[in-house]
Amino acid sequence: MSVRRFAWTLALAATASLPALAPVAPIRAADDAEATYLDPAKAPESYALQGEFTGWMQKPGSDEKMDIGGQVIALGDDKYEAVGYPGGLPGAGWAKKIEPHRIAGQKEGDKLVFVEKKNDVEARAEVAGDTMTLFYNGEKRGELKRVERESPTLGAKAPEGAIVLFDGTSADKWENGKMTEENLLAADTSTKQKFKDYKLHIEFRTPFKPAARGQARGNSGVYASSRYEIQVLDSFGLKGEDNECGGIYSIAKPDVNMCFPPLTWQTYDIDFTMAKYDDAGKKTAPARITIKHNGVVIHDDIELPHGTPGKMAEGPEPAPIYLQGHGNPVVYKNVWIQEK
């Protein structure tokens, strides 16, 4: 590891010294026995300690400062992982060609501490309150502040002529549609109406499951035409694979992982065109899709060469939009569609 790359390690860490919250009885998800939290005010302290940070870091051997972003992921049992992004956070300055750096950490007193040592060099990040401080061999070399990003399309109003599929007042436009006590739409439901080509706006929220991993961490999915799954999952801070949030399952990983922390409202804005078929039923052109996740393009007019197993097979018929159920309390709101 180069000295410069090692110093980027400093840009990793996440939050502490926030007051502890009163313990509450956790809700249990159907798919596993891990604690599941649906309300930030009732989540454990680790929820408040994770998050995103932006700021500066001094380059090794230089007075020059560079922008840097950091994400801290809560992993349960007072374990954390920090991810550093030279240039800024994903979608806000980080260049994908520069690999982010990851460091494990834990809580020590009123701080989160992340340390990496190599060849008598120590890179250290400490998070106290809303500030992440970076050290290189004991010398302060950077400072980041907590940020809470919001999708620029969150709360977007349905344009004239759009069909409002869910506005919090009724789930009548959904087969087996169920509303939560918060007037949100629960997963595991399909639209009663069938569609062909369209633009879809949908907002979703994943639960906080700190001890869960992978597909157990708040799993759902938005199925375009009930045939192509756009994964919904708590993938905050992960690499961004085709089975993680923003991925098109078994087809394409997102260009960038734009996941916000769990229990944060996120958006998908989807432009979908069905596959084309001739009179004999032979496919002549694949379906195509463009997706914005939290306002950032993560799939740009890509082909969908095949469907996602488990729902409807590809075909020329219009089809519902399906919100996959996976035993996790993922919820949706502000869903509207424009037919093309």
C-alpha positions, -999 to +999 in steps of 0.1 A: +000+000+000+014+034-009+018+061+017-007+082-001-032+054-004-027+045+032-034+080+042-067+079+025-075+053+052-078+083+075-110+093+057-130+066+072-150+067+104-182+075+120-199+093+147-201+092+185-208+109+218-245+112+209-268+105+239-278+069+243-315+062+235-337+043+259-339+006+250-370-007+234-383-041+225-372-047+189-396-059+162-386-092+147-386-097+109-401-129+095-369-140+077-345-142+106-342-136+143-322-104+141-334-073+158-352-050+133-359-013+139-384+008+121-381+042+139-348+061+144-360+074+177-364+038+190-332+024+174-301+017+195-272+042+198-254+025+169-279+039+145-271+075+154-234+067+152-233+056+116-238+079+086-220+101+061-193+127+064-176+152+041-146+174+046-109+177+038-077+157+042-041+169+039-021+149+014+010+131+028+042+151+025+023+182+013+003+212+025-022+206-002-057+196+009-081+173-009-119+167-006-128+134+010-160+116+019-166+090+046-194+065+054-197+046+087-217+014+088-231-001+120-227-038+121-241-047+155-224-057+187-205-023+188-187-032+156-184-006+127-168-003+093-157+030+078-153+036+041-132+065+027-139+080-007-111+103-021-128+133-038-161+131-019-191+108-013-206+086-040-225+107-064-209+138-050-172+139-061-159+104-057-143+090-089-151+053-093-116+046-107-102+053-072-109+023-050-125+033-016-107+022+015-122+002+043-113+000+080-130-019+109-135+000+141-153+000+174-166+022+201-141+033+227-156+055+254-175+083+238-158+079+204-157+056+174-121+047+166-107+032+134-070+023+133-048+008+107-011+002+112+015-007+085+053-004+085+054+017+117+028+041+101-005+046+119-036+060+102-064+068+126-099+082+124-119+092+154-156+102+155-170+123+183-203+140+180-207+151+144-170+154+136-146+129+122-110+137+128-082+121+108-047+115+121-015+103+105+012+091+130-006+112+157-007+144+136-041+158+127-044+156+089-081+160+082-116+168+094-150+158+082-185+168+093-216+147+093-241+153+065-276+140+059-283+139+022-318+139+007-328+128-027-336+158-050-367+139-062-380+130-027-416+142-025-418+149-063-454+156-073-471+136-100-472+157-132-504+163-151-517+132-167-498+108-144-515+080-126-511+082-088-507+046-076-502+054-039-505+087-020-509+074+015-547+075+015-556+041+001-540+009-012-570+002-035-549+003-066-528-027-054-536-064-053-535-075-016-523-040-009-517-033+028-511+000+046-490+004+077-500+024+108-479+052+092-501+051+061-473+036+040-475+008+015-462-025+026-441-047+003-455-079-014-481-063-036-488-057-073-506-030-092-541-039-103-535-020-135-511-034-162-486-012-181-463-013-210-438+016-214-437+042-186-418+065-163-422+055-126-415+074-095-413+055-062-400+062-027-388+035-003-374+030+032-355-001+044-354-011+081-323-010+103-310-045+110-275-040+124-267-076+130-281-089+097-259-093+066-265-095+028-300-104+016-313-105+052-307-067+056-341-052+045-348-071+012-374-062-013-375-052-050-393-031-076-402-054-105-405-035-137-433-051-158-432-079-131-402-093-150-370-073-141-361-068-105-345-036-093-331-046-060-342-028-028-319-036+001-299-019+029-266-018+009-253+014+026-215+015+022-213-017+001-195-021-032-227-021-054-234-055-069-263-067-091-279-082-060-275-051-039-296-019-038-297-003-073-287-035-090-308-052-116-308-087-103-286-111-123-282-085-151-263-053-141-247-037-111-253+000-105-228+025-119-224+038-084-239+027-050-261+056-041-276+040-010-283+063+019-283+048+055-313+026+064-345+043+077-337+072+053-363+077+025-348+070-009-361+073-044-361+054-077-370+072-109-373+046-136-378+050-174-388+016-188-395+004-223-408-032-229-392-057-251-405-059-287-420-090-302-431-099-337-465-114-347-451-149-341-441-141-305-404-139-312-385-112-293-370-087-317-356-062-292-348-064-255-364-042-229-345-011-219-342+009-187-328+040-172-327+044-134-319+073-111-313+063-075-316+093-052-313+116-082-282+100-097-282+079-129-271+044-119-282+027-152-283+047-184-305+033-211-292-003-207-306-034-224-323-061-202-314-093-220-336-115-199-360-114-170-355-120-133-365-155-122-393-158-097-422-137-111-434-133-147-417-147-178-408-122-205-435-116-230-453-090-251-483-085-227-485-055-205-479-064-168-483-050-133-456-034-112-446-058-084-431-048-050-414-079-038-421-093-004-392-110+014-403-110+050-387-077+057-407-045+067-397-024+036-423+003+029-431+026+000-448+059-006-455+086-032-458+061-062-469+075-095-465+066-132-466+082-166-474+060-195-453+066-226 
